[in-house]
Amino acid sequence: MAKPAAEAKELHDKQNDRMIPGGPEALQAIEEAREAVWERPTFAGQLFLGRVLTRLIFPYAVQSEEDKRVGDAFCEKLEAFLKQKVDPDAIDRTGDLPDEVIEGLAKLGCFGMKIPKEYGGLGFSQVNYNRAIALVGSYCSSTAVWLSAHQSIGVPQPLKMFGTDQQKRKYLPLFAKGAISAFALTEPDVGSDPANMSTTATPVDGGSAYLINGRKLWCTNGPVADVMVVMARTPDVMVRGKPRKQITAFIVEKGMPGIRLVHRCQFMGIRGIQNGLLEFKDVRVPKENIIWDLGKGLKVALMTLNTGRLTLPAGCLGGAKRCLQIVRRWAQERKQWGGPIGGHEAVATMMGWMTAHTFAMEAVVWLTSAWADKGQTDIRLEAAFAKLFGSEVSWTIADQTVQIRGGRGFESADSLKGRGEEPIPAERILRDARINRIIEGTSEIMHLFLAREALDPHIQLAFDMILPNRSVGQRVKAAVTAAGFYAIWYPKLWLPVLGNRPAGLPPQLRGHWGFVLGGSRRLARVLFHKMMRYQQKLDKRQAMLARLVDIGMDLFVMAASISRAAMMRSQDSSTNAVELADLFCRYARRRIDANFASLDIPEDRQGYRVAQDLMKGNYTWLESGIVR
Ligand SMILES: Cc1cc2nc3c(=O)[nH]c(=O)nc-3n(C[C@H](O)[C@H](O)[C@H](O)COP(=O)(O)OP(=O)(O)OC[C@H]3O[C@@H](n4cnc5c(N)ncnc54)[C@H](O)[C@@H]3O)c2cc1C
């Protein structure tokens, strides 16, 4: 779907028009902030159009030997440091990362992993950075979040992408030396809907500076950050006679007067993070501290997250691997009903699921990280898939680990230790894993984001035909263009898929690859049918859209798993990775079939009605018998 940059503006305006009619102002702001143009090929985007770009995913993108050596050496040092100096249970208990841990991490260069070498950082590739986060995440999630909030979404990432030379020279070397950063978008009244934020930045002194006023909630690293990126509303601009909201990103330094930590927040998991409610009262920020440009703040935030999101699944992967290690040992060691619990089918099938899905997570994490490094593909959809899949799967894996550990799974590591048992932290892992389904885009918002992007090619073709304010000429032109596209595209979706089988595919996986090809065409057809049926009301059918997105996600993860297993087989003919890819594909195919079979079910509408009645208080009788 590559579009020349010259068409970007026109396309952008068209897209805004489509989303706006009757819609809230916030939608308009979000719509404007999304990247409208696809300049590089997108595997997942094409998958939703019924096309599988085999050349993008085969052969599996691997890290170069040289880059791997850098990562190996660093991870070895980091692992030794974690084992010697970091006590994850003490961090969980006390809610604090000791100073010596933070200093030690800074000394290793952990706060400068993603800072380019020219600014004094380690200049890591995305793969090496994610390897480090997966390693830390496998041991102490709080520590992983300190590092990730700082450089996946904190100031370094937007500065690298949009900063001026002057901003980069001023701030990046500080981070490389250990200065900590944070990302402040969420407010008490706006979470998933940041366009409605109320923090303001008012120009003063003829626009040479801005005064920031407002409150930012749940800002990770905020209480300790030396520098933050703060999103705030700058004065509206008039577009076609109507005011349009402007959100701008500012670099804010700790020492600027008027910043106050109102409250340090405490959570069910990742208890060692520093996270707080911050108040900004007439905080004076020079205009040189604007990132990118006035009004580009939401775009900065969304585009930062497009790659920033790759790190969270790497942390999830580390956690999932730790769970596998725990259950592997426990399922053999623990004997009940005459044998090891891992010999009972109910436990064994959980372990099989965990193993196959950890392999699939790994396939996705290293593929998307390598794609980010190569820079030849657009990975905004794949990063969102990685986040959604990684956070959901790692949560289930953590839950199954607690289940397999039985009562010990529910007992804290300290308590286990107190009575002389090995302090295995299954309950902490579960508590720590829960947040991943909420931060950096909730699972529900990820579904909506992915559905919007999946529909984008159709929206581009359709709007001039369906919008009320279009002239007859515009409608006719759009109809001709669309007819030309659909006349070729749609019949193709019904044809059998011939060829398109990558070389070196292990026989056990060939059928699964065929399923990906056919599944992609079916998905494209069904998505098109639903779009025709529901038209502008499609975005209201969130449950159905989520199932369609989940089908696309499972197809993508299948393709990544097949490719990774084929690569591993080509390197070592005795590898059993093919078995795991096969098992994952079987699970994924069942889910895909089930999702196709239940796409448009009446229970969605009935459930919706019941929920509305629940909110009106029509089921309060069901709350009887509880403490009032
Ligand atoms: C530990 C922690 C760390 C965080 N770190 C940061 C940080 O560093 N910087 C920062 O800016 N923010 C941070 N956040 C905020 C986080 O990003 C938000 O919690 C998240 O975006 C969700 O917003 P919310 O909690 O206000 O939920 P809401 O937006 O109020 O949503 C509540 C529920 O409604 C659903 N929902 C909302 N809108 C829709 C819709 N249109 N359709 C369907 N479902 C919908 C959501 O999915 C969710 O299930 C952090 C939060 C926590 C708890």
The ligand as an SDF file (V2000), in Angstrom:
LIG
                    3D

 53 58  0  0  0  0  0  0  0  0999 V2000
    1.5180    0.9070   36.2620 C   0  0  0  0  0  0  0  0  0  0  0  0
    1.1150    1.8930   35.2160 C   0  0  0  0  0  0  0  0  0  0  0  0
    2.0880    2.5630   34.4930 C   0  0  0  0  0  0  0  0  0  0  0  0
    1.7220    3.5320   33.5500 C   0  0  0  0  0  0  0  0  0  0  0  0
    2.6990    4.2810   32.9420 N   0  0  0  0  0  0  0  0  0  0  0  0
    2.3310    5.3390   32.1710 C   0  0  0  0  0  0  0  0  0  0  0  0
    3.3120    6.2610   31.6790 C   0  0  0  0  0  0  0  0  0  0  0  0
    4.5170    6.1050   31.9110 O   0  0  0  0  0  0  0  0  0  0  0  0
    2.8780    7.3380   30.9690 N   0  0  0  0  0  0  0  0  0  0  0  0
    1.5630    7.5510   30.6960 C   0  0  0  0  0  0  0  0  0  0  0  0
    1.2440    8.5300   30.0460 O   0  0  0  0  0  0  0  0  0  0  0  0
    0.6110    6.6810   31.1210 N   0  0  0  0  0  0  0  0  0  0  0  0
    0.9540    5.6020   31.8710 C   0  0  0  0  0  0  0  0  0  0  0  0
    0.0120    4.7390   32.3550 N   0  0  0  0  0  0  0  0  0  0  0  0
   -1.3800    4.9160   31.9520 C   0  0  0  0  0  0  0  0  0  0  0  0
   -1.8600    3.8320   31.0180 C   0  0  0  0  0  0  0  0  0  0  0  0
   -1.2910    4.0100   29.7540 O   0  0  0  0  0  0  0  0  0  0  0  0
   -3.3910    3.8680   31.0310 C   0  0  0  0  0  0  0  0  0  0  0  0
   -3.7860    3.2390   32.2220 O   0  0  0  0  0  0  0  0  0  0  0  0
   -4.0150    3.1910   29.8240 C   0  0  0  0  0  0  0  0  0  0  0  0
   -3.7820    3.9370   28.6710 O   0  0  0  0  0  0  0  0  0  0  0  0
   -5.5120    3.0320   29.9910 C   0  0  0  0  0  0  0  0  0  0  0  0
   -6.1080    4.2220   30.3870 O   0  0  0  0  0  0  0  0  0  0  0  0
   -7.0900    4.2260   31.6570 P   0  0  0  0  0  0  0  0  0  0  0  0
   -6.4510    3.4550   32.7420 O   0  0  0  0  0  0  0  0  0  0  0  0
   -7.4760    5.6160   31.9430 O   0  0  0  0  0  0  0  0  0  0  0  0
   -8.3220    3.3820   31.1890 O   0  0  0  0  0  0  0  0  0  0  0  0
   -9.6330    3.9310   30.4140 P   0  0  0  0  0  0  0  0  0  0  0  0
   -9.2390    4.6390   29.1810 O   0  0  0  0  0  0  0  0  0  0  0  0
  -10.5050    4.6510   31.3840 O   0  0  0  0  0  0  0  0  0  0  0  0
  -10.3060    2.5530   30.0160 O   0  0  0  0  0  0  0  0  0  0  0  0
  -10.9640    1.7240   30.9670 C   0  0  0  0  0  0  0  0  0  0  0  0
  -11.4290    0.4780   30.2320 C   0  0  0  0  0  0  0  0  0  0  0  0
  -12.2880    0.8360   29.1370 O   0  0  0  0  0  0  0  0  0  0  0  0
  -11.7480    0.3290   27.9070 C   0  0  0  0  0  0  0  0  0  0  0  0
  -12.0020    1.3200   26.8670 N   0  0  0  0  0  0  0  0  0  0  0  0
  -11.7390    2.6420   26.9000 C   0  0  0  0  0  0  0  0  0  0  0  0
  -12.1110    3.2270   25.7530 N   0  0  0  0  0  0  0  0  0  0  0  0
  -12.6250    2.2590   24.9730 C   0  0  0  0  0  0  0  0  0  0  0  0
  -13.1800    2.2300   23.6600 C   0  0  0  0  0  0  0  0  0  0  0  0
  -13.2780    3.3230   22.8910 N   0  0  0  0  0  0  0  0  0  0  0  0
  -13.6080    1.0560   23.1680 N   0  0  0  0  0  0  0  0  0  0  0  0
  -13.4840   -0.0700   23.8900 C   0  0  0  0  0  0  0  0  0  0  0  0
  -12.9840   -0.1120   25.1400 N   0  0  0  0  0  0  0  0  0  0  0  0
  -12.5560    1.0410   25.6700 C   0  0  0  0  0  0  0  0  0  0  0  0
  -10.2720    0.1250   28.1710 C   0  0  0  0  0  0  0  0  0  0  0  0
   -9.7080   -0.8350   27.3120 O   0  0  0  0  0  0  0  0  0  0  0  0
  -10.2920   -0.3350   29.6150 C   0  0  0  0  0  0  0  0  0  0  0  0
  -10.6040   -1.6920   29.6710 O   0  0  0  0  0  0  0  0  0  0  0  0
    0.3530    3.7660   33.2960 C   0  0  0  0  0  0  0  0  0  0  0  0
   -0.6250    3.0590   34.0020 C   0  0  0  0  0  0  0  0  0  0  0  0
   -0.2620    2.1610   34.9680 C   0  0  0  0  0  0  0  0  0  0  0  0
   -1.3400    1.4710   35.7600 C   0  0  0  0  0  0  0  0  0  0  0  0
  1  2  1  0
  2  3  1  0
  2 52  2  0
  3  4  2  0
  4  5  1  0
  4 50  1  0
  5  6  2  0
  6  7  1  0
  6 13  1  0
  7  8  2  0
  7  9  1  0
  9 10  1  0
 10 11  2  0
 10 12  1  0
 12 13  2  0
 13 14  1  0
 14 15  1  0
 14 50  1  0
 15 16  1  0
 16 17  1  0
 16 18  1  0
 18 19  1  0
 18 20  1  0
 20 21  1  0
 20 22  1  0
 22 23  1  0
 23 24  1  0
 24 25  2  0
 24 26  1  0
 24 27  1  0
 27 28  1  0
 28 29  2  0
 28 30  1  0
 28 31  1  0
 31 32  1  0
 32 33  1  0
 33 34  1  0
 33 48  1  0
 34 35  1  0
 35 36  1  0
 35 46  1  0
 36 37  1  0
 36 45  1  0
 37 38  2  0
 38 39  1  0
 39 40  1  0
 39 45  2  0
 40 41  1  0
 40 42  2  0
 42 43  1  0
 43 44  2  0
 44 45  1  0
 46 47  1  0
 46 48  1  0
 48 49  1  0
 50 51  2  0
 51 52  1  0
 52 53  1  0
M  END
$$$$
